[in-house]
Amino acid sequence: MTWFILTSLIIFGAILVMVEVIFIPGTTVIGGLGLVFTTIGIYYAYSTLDAVTATLFLAGALLLNFGFIVYGFKKGVWDKFSLKDTNTGRSFDDRLLGLELGQEGITRSSCRPFGKVEFGDELYEAKSDSGFIPAGTKVRIAKLEENKIIIKL
């Protein structure tokens, strides 16, 4: 029965370490539990068996756990879970193209302080620099910064 308990604890701990390394890397909870089960198995081996046999269990457990970790790193398991490309797209990059400081437009909705403003034939979301502006009012572009249109009367 002692052998069964020892083997079960060490193999279960090693399986948890393998699951951490191969299937759900980065959580460390599962791998930590695997190391706890392995440590309990080794402690149980030293408390119930002679020192030579317990040391063999220790060596086997270390070899098994480190083997899973090395396997995970060498086989590129981490590459499956890591981001390889960089997102270079940005939202509304050319939103302000064709707009200039001082350009005149007409509010199509009330600006409280944000609202819709028509410049040329295009509708834009703009922010009022001077508080409330009713719909149908002529406005000018005061600032163009960080993809924001700031308008004033």
N, C-alpha and C positions, 0 to 999 in steps of 0.2 A: 504494500500500500504506500510506503514511503517513496518508492521509486516512481509510482504513478503520480503522486502529488508533486514531487520534484520536477518530473518531466513535463507535467501539465503546466505548472507555473512558468517554467522557463520557455517552453514552446509558445504558450499563450502570450507571454511578454514579447517574445521575438516576433510573433505574428502582428502584434499591435505596433511594434516599431516598423515592421515592413509596410503595414497599412499607412502609417504616417509618412514614410519616405516615398512610397510609390503612388498611393492613391489620393491622399489628402495632405500634401506637403504644406508646411507653414502654420499649421494649427498648434502644434506642439503639445496639445492636451493628450491626444491619442499616443504619441510617442512617449510622453511623460508617464502615462499609465503603463505602457509597455515596460519602461525601465523600472517602475515600481514593482510590477509583477515579477520581473526578472530578479530584482534585488531581494524580494521576499523569498523566491525560490532558492537563491544562493544562501541566504540566511538560514533557511530551513535545512539546506544541505549541510551546512557547518554545525547546526545544532543537533542533527540526528545521525549523521554519518561520520566516519573517520576523516581525518584531515586530508589524506591523499585523495580519496574519492570526492570529497567536497571541492577540493582544488581542481579536479578534473571537470566537475560540473561548472565551476567558475570559468575555466578556460573555454569550455564548450559554449557557454552562454555568451561570453565576450566575443568569441569567434563568430557565432551565429548573428548577433546583433550588429557587430561592425561589418560583417559580410553583407547584410541587408543595406546598411548605410552606404557602403562603397559601391554596391550594385546600383543603388539609386542614383548616385552621382555619375558613375561611369556610363551608364546606359542613356544618359540624357533625359531621365524622367522629369527633372525640373524644367527642362526646355518646353515640355508639353503644357506646362502651367504658367509659363512666363510670357509676358507681352514682348513681341519681337519688333513690332512696327510702332512708329510714333505717329500720333494723330496730328497732322499739320494743318488740317482744315480749321477755319475759324468761322463763326457765324457772323453774317452781315458784313463781310470784308469790304465789298464794294457798294455798300449801302449809301455812302455819302458822295459817290462819284457824280459829277455834274453839278454839285451844289457849291456855292461860293458865299463868303461872308457878304452880307448886305443884300443878298438876293431876296426879292419880294415874293410873297405867296399869300394865300387866303386860307384861313382856318375853316375846316369843314366840320369840325365838332368843337364844342367848348373845350378850352384848355384849362384844366383845374389841377394841377399845373400841366398835366400831360394831355395831349389831344392829337387829332389828325389835322395835318396841314398839307395843302396842295401847292407844290412848286412845279411849274410847268404843267405837265400832264400826269405827274406821279404824286401819289399820296405817301406821306411820311409821318411817323410818330415823332412828335417834337415836345419839348418842355418849354413852358413859358418862364421867362426870366422876370416878368413883372406881375406874377400872380394870375388871376382869372382873366381869360380873354374869351369873349363870346364867339360863337360860330359866325362865319361870314366876315370877319375882320381882316383887314390887310395887315400883314406882319412882315418883319425882316429877320434874316438869320443874324443873330448876334455872335454865336460861337459854334464851331464844329470841333468837338473833342471826344475822343474815345467812342466813336460811333454814335454820338449823341448830337442831336440838333437842338440848340438853345435859341429860342425866338424872343423877339420883343416887339412892341408896337411901333 
